[in-house]
Structures are given as C-alpha cells and as structure tokens.
Amino acid sequence: MEINGIPAHPLVVHAAVVLTPLAVLAALASLVPSWRPRLRWPLLVLAVVALVSIQAAILTGENLMETRGPDSPLIEEHEERAELLRTVMIGFTVLAAGAVATARRARLATVLTVLTALVGLGGLVLVVVTGDLGAQSVWG
C-alpha cells in the first residue's frame, strides 16, 4: 500500500508515535484528582484513536513486509514489539474505559486510573523501543 508513491507504513506510524504518548500524558494528568473529571473522556478518545493508529501501523507494516520481505532480524524484532505494543494498548484502552465507566465510584475509578497510567507508561516505553527498532532497520 502506498500513498503518493511512498509506502504507507512510515506515514501511518507517525500517528501511533504521536497519539500514544498523548494518551499516556492524559492518563498521567488524570492522576491529579481535580483534573480527572475533565480528562476522562479525552483520555478514552485518545486511547481508542492511539490503538486504532497502532493497528493501522501494524497492518501497513505487514503489507510492506509482504511486498519487500523482511530485510533483517531487526525488522522481525520490530514486528514482535509492535504486536506487544498493541496488546499493551488494548489493556490501556480497556482500563481507561473502566475508569470512565466507574467514575461515580471514586475509589475504583482511582485504582483504574492508576493502573491505566502504569500500563500507559509501559506502552510509552514500547512505542520508543518499537520505533527505534524500525528506524535502525531502515537507517542502519
């Protein structure tokens, strides 16, 4: 798949690289109790859109591998990290949805918000590692 002659993967991946940290920042900001009510829905929307962008990046990456084939073990490791990132971000999104759904139960919402932030930090690390592996595979 190409966009204007450029493989779609390096273009789509930028959405995941930007939206995932934004979602994690929203989760971290939600740890401030007075900010939580205002950030509940933006956090959930960012989590869902980040997850969708990660899935789009994975699909375009698979398409790129089909047309060009894996060039190196780095690409295979990049793919494995992307799949782990998707799994972590599914958990992040589910926890964010749980925090929204339990907003009226303060203690449970607080626990879910803390868990969301912690899982989000894991996702943030994975986005950096995955992106770095992808860049190393292209730029050596």
N, C-alpha and C positions, 0 to 999 in steps of 0.2 A: 504494500500500500504506500502510495506516495502522495505528497501534497506539493503541487507546483514543482515536480521533479525532485523533491527532497524526500527521503524516507520519512514516514510519519512518526516513527518511534522517537527520534531525537526532538521532534517538535512537541509531541504529546507528553513526553516525560517531564517537560518543564512545568506542566500543570501540577503533577504529583509533587515535584520538588518545591513548589511554592505553597500549594494548598495544605500539604501535610504539616509543615511547621506552623502555618497559621492556625490550623485546627488544634495543634498541641498548645500553642500560645493561648488560645481561647480556653482550653482546659486548665492550664496553669492559672490564668487570670480568674477562672471560676472558683479557685480555691479561696479567694477573698469572699467571705460570706456576703458582704453588701453588694458585690458585683454579680453574684451567682444568678439572681432572678433576671437580670438584663442579658446575661451571656448564655443562658440555657439554650434558646433556640438558635442563635448564631453558631454556637458550638456544634449542635446537632447538624445543622445545614452544612457547615464546613467539614464535619466528619464524613457525611454522606458524599459530598462532592469530592473530597480527597480520595475516598475509597473508590469512587467511580473513575477518577483520573488514574489511580494506580491500576485498576483493572484494564483501562484503555491502554496504558503503557505496556502492560503485560501482553495484551493481545497484539499490539503493533510490534512488540519485540519478538513474539513468536512468528509473526508474519515475516519480519526481517530475517530471522534465522532460517525460515523456510526458503527464502529467495537467495540468501547469501551463504547460509550454513554457518555453524559455529567456527570461528577462526582460532579460538584459543580456549584453554581451560578457564581463563578469566571470564569469558562470556558465559560459560556454564555455571560458574560460581555466582556471577551477576544474576543469572536467571533464578538460581536457588534462593538467593537473598530476596529477590523481588517477590517470589512466592511466599516466603516467610513474612515479608512486609505486608503482603495482602492479608495473611492470616491474622497478624497483629492488629492491623487496622480494622478488620472485621470485629475483633474483640473491642477495640476502642470505640467503634461506632455503636455496638450493642450496649456498652457501658454508658456512653453518652445518652443513648435513647432511654436507658434505665434511669439515669439521673433526671431526665426531663419528666418521665412518667411518674417518678416518686417525689416530685418537687414539694408536695404538701406534707411529706413525711421527712422532716428535717434531718434526722439522724441518718436514715437510709440514704437520702439524697447526698448527704455529706460523704458518707462512705463510698458511694458510687462515683462521686466527683473525684475523690482522692484516687480511687482505682483507675478512673479514666485518665487522670493526669499521669499516673505512673506507667500505665500501658502506653500512653501517648509518648512519653519520653523514650520508651523502647522503640516505638515507631520512628521517632525522630532520629535515633541512632541508626536504625536500619535504612532510612532514606539516605543518610550521608554515606553509609558503607556501600549500599547498592549503587548509588550514583558514582561513587569513587571507583568502584569496580568497572562500571560501564565506561567511565572516562578513561581509565587505564587500558581497557581493551581496545579502545579506539586510538588513543594518543600515545600509548606505549609507555 
